Amino acid sequence: MDWKTALPELVTQPKTKLRLGESLAKHTHFGIGGEASAFLEISSVDELIELAEFQQKWNIPVAIIGRGSNLLVSDNGFDGICVKLINDLAKLVIQGNQVLVGAGLSLPHLSKTMSRNGLSGLEFALGIPGAVGGALIMNAGAWGSSFGDLVSDVTVMYDTGEITKLARHEAGFEYRRSGLDKYFCIIEASLTLESGDVDTITEKMQKLFKQKTDTQPFVEENAGCMFKNPAGDSAGRLIDSCGLKGHRIGGAEVSTIHGNFILNVDNSTAQDVLDLVAYIQKEVREKTGIYLHTEVKKLGFDE
Ligand SMILES: Cc1cc2nc3c(=O)[nH]c(=O)nc-3n(C[C@H](O)[C@H](O)[C@H](O)COP(=O)(O)OP(=O)(O)OC[C@H]3O[C@@H](n4cnc5c(N)ncnc54)[C@H](O)[C@@H]3O)c2cc1C
């Protein structure tokens, strides 16, 4: 028996879904990427433990993803199990200003729910189309606020299935990164928000969302900012100053609205995006001496 034949062992809860040969383009904001050998929607911690045991037994790659809004998937897809967290793993429990959030919960949904409950801190997150797990891994943020600032603790799973709770200082939050990507799965986090006035919070959230969508592409297929801002400067400004807005390779194009966004304008392949990234890095380095590091995570590539 091989691991694919054994996969149905993992489907022990009615809401869990298993699909073979699932297109990952459907699960990324870029709309790019080949197939995952298997795609699982998992709804409970018990199933996650079974998945960890399955991975150990068969020694196959497993990738937990959120909303795929910071992800470039290879044109060859991912030869392993790609996992999305749902139901119990996307829970939301509010107790006063303490909020327990499952890693699978949508960030815009969380932002809106917090504003309706008069809880401040997540107003910046309405325009970030990820899930909580991805926001923790990336320490997602905008307008000077970052998700990690709100975290009291994070519950993670090792690939042995063992679960542990990390205090915020153990999560390694830095600018658009964290130390959490070394764990098998981020399960949930406790957040501490500030009580405030519903109307004031809602107004701020809507203002930030409008500011974002006025200055950045939002509905087009993309993966958010392609590059991290170098210290004291902005990647978008550097790309713009090198005259790269609108530059196109294959179906991938540098946004004309904001230089730090690469858009899938015409059935782009992952290779088109990588070629455009390499071209931008070369041009910006030659013209400004600055090397731009990518912010977007890759899945299914060799390195
Ligand atoms: C239009 C647009 C606007 C954006 N604006 C912003 C912005 O203003 N600020 C900002 O910071 N980002 C922004 N982003 C990028 C992106 O939305 C964030 O980085 C977001 O937090 C990623 O969440 P996700 O759930 O989509 O993660 P994914 O892209 O699905 O995954 C990101 C990484 O985390 C891993 N991962 C995800 N969940 C788990 C888990 N539970 N356990 C273990 N590993 C996990 C994945 O394997 C992958 O390596 C934007 C993206 C788009 C498309």
The ligand as an ORCA input file, in Angstrom:
! r2SCAN-3c Opt
* xyz 0 1
  C      -4.550     42.101     -2.103
  C      -3.613     41.724     -0.986
  C      -3.299     42.652     -0.008
  C      -2.405     42.323      1.025
  N      -2.102     43.254      1.958
  C      -1.262     42.948      2.969
  C      -0.948     43.909      3.985
  O      -1.413     45.034      3.976
  N      -0.098     43.535      4.969
  C       0.451     42.287      5.032
  O       1.218     41.987      5.964
  N       0.165     41.358      4.078
  C      -0.670     41.647      3.071
  N      -0.965     40.711      2.113
  C      -0.326     39.385      2.165
  C      -1.120     38.307      2.913
  O      -2.510     38.582      2.870
  C      -0.671     38.154      4.372
  O       0.693     37.799      4.461
  C      -1.512     37.087      5.102
  O      -1.264     37.150      6.468
  C      -1.242     35.675      4.604
  O      -2.239     34.851      5.150
  P      -2.743     33.548      4.380
  O      -3.701     32.862      5.276
  O      -3.241     33.872      3.039
  O      -1.379     32.734      4.306
  P      -0.903     31.790      3.122
  O      -0.494     32.623      1.957
  O      -1.907     30.727      2.876
  O       0.395     31.147      3.788
  C       1.524     31.933      4.113
  C       2.550     31.010      4.792
  O       2.066     30.594      6.065
  C       1.960     29.169      6.130
  N       0.771     28.878      6.948
  C      -0.458     29.434      6.815
  N      -1.266     28.975      7.787
  C      -0.552     28.106      8.539
  C      -0.841     27.313      9.692
  N      -2.031     27.317     10.280
  N       0.148     26.536     10.213
  C       1.386     26.516      9.629
  N       1.710     27.235      8.535
  C       0.749     28.032      8.001
  C       1.871     28.697      4.696
  O       2.315     27.359      4.525
  C       2.786     29.709      4.001
  O       4.148     29.349      4.180
  C      -1.840     41.024      1.073
  C      -2.187     40.076      0.098
  C      -3.058     40.423     -0.929
  C      -3.410     39.382     -1.957
*
